[in-house]
Amino acid sequence: MTTRTPIRLTLAASLLLTAVPLAAQQRARDLGIINGALPTGALNAITDVTGVRVGHATVIEGDSVRTGVTAILPHGGNLYRDRVPAAIHVGNGFGKLIGVTQVAELGELETPILLTCTLCVWRAADAMVAHLLAQPGMDDVRSINPVVGETNDGYILNRAIRSRPISARHVLAALSAASEGPVAEGSVGAGAGTIAFGWKGGIGTASRVARAADSSWTVGVLVQTNFGGDLMILGVPVGRLLGRDGLSPAPDPQGPRGSIMIVVATDAPLGQRNLERLASRAIMGLARTGSVAGNGSGDYVIAFSTHPAVRRPAGAVRLSTSEIANDGMTRLFQGTVEATEEAIYNSLSAATTVTSRGGTVQALPVEEVVALLRARGALR
């Protein structure tokens, strides 16, 4: 089994994380739950895409705050000055994704991506903007487009969501903790209070390596899972077999409501149009796990390319880029579907049981799941 360590933390972030065990359960692949045909990257994480960094700040306060912030940085430089092409695909628009219209219009990211709780997106955006404007070389900036996504963790675990518990120090902790290497999963960061298919959801990640245009490229995915449905794992109706069919009225106040944020990174040289096509395939990976994108579920995909040849310097008036053509996209599509599916599995298998004033959300019973999959001949 792969040994996994938490990402580098600042003192502020480590204080926030003391109440949350990291990777207390195993990743799906370690349990024999192996989907798809393409190979994974070395870490099987979004950070397999060179330069991508991930940081978490997990916020546990009293008996009512279970939430956090997760930051995804496409590279370690100044994103405002050295932008990356990007696209956003909306599977179901029941959400509060800040920055979506400018990304759609210009096809680029100029800030890191933050994930947090529903009522905290504006505070997170404000804190990130203040931090970025204070950086060297930003003295003349008069406009900046923060990208912040969310899911609603306030139904059970984050009962104090109305207090909007995310502050600037949490955002700065997540940004400063961002690093390459293994990514903490499960009940951490923006996944601290989330629920998926009636069990504890959270942060999950995975990657795939695909051949396209005579080269090998990496596609990495990170998810924040907080949605309902009929849980399927490797085609087996695990939810129904465990008594949670995702169709009948749920006994908890969240039920099938919720959302998922999906971030797709690749080192393949892609522009906005093919990044949007790539992002749309992530919804296929989501569907494989049993989601139907219910009315109250916001389902968003943010995709970007880190390849140096497609970077967009701020202020440039002419760009000359070399991109993968349409006929070279199929394997990258496949990699996105497979990595999204596995990232969702990892968000469940790595999550731990969490309790708050609103109640207890149990972790996925992985031993029972493995037994069911083995009985159906689904394990590798």
GIHUCOR-V524423 format. One record per helix or strand of 2 or more residues. SS is the DSSP state (2 for helix, 1 for strand). FROM is the first residue (numbers start at 1). TO is the last residue. If there is no record, write none. Layout:
# GIHUCOR-V524423
ss=SS from=FROM to=TO
ss=SS from=FROM to=TO
This chain:
# GIHUCOR-V524423
ss=2 from=11 to=17
ss=2 from=29 to=31
ss=2 from=46 to=48
ss=1 from=53 to=61
ss=1 from=65 to=73
ss=1 from=82 to=93
ss=2 from=100 to=106
ss=1 from=108 to=109
ss=1 from=113 to=117
ss=2 from=118 to=133
ss=1 from=147 to=151
ss=2 from=161 to=163
ss=2 from=168 to=177
ss=2 from=189 to=191
ss=1 from=195 to=196
ss=1 from=199 to=200
ss=1 from=203 to=212
ss=1 from=215 to=226
ss=2 from=238 to=241
ss=1 from=258 to=266
ss=2 from=272 to=288
ss=1 from=297 to=305
ss=2 from=308 to=310
ss=1 from=312 to=313
ss=2 from=326 to=328
ss=2 from=330 to=349
ss=1 from=354 to=356
ss=1 from=359 to=361
ss=2 from=366 to=375
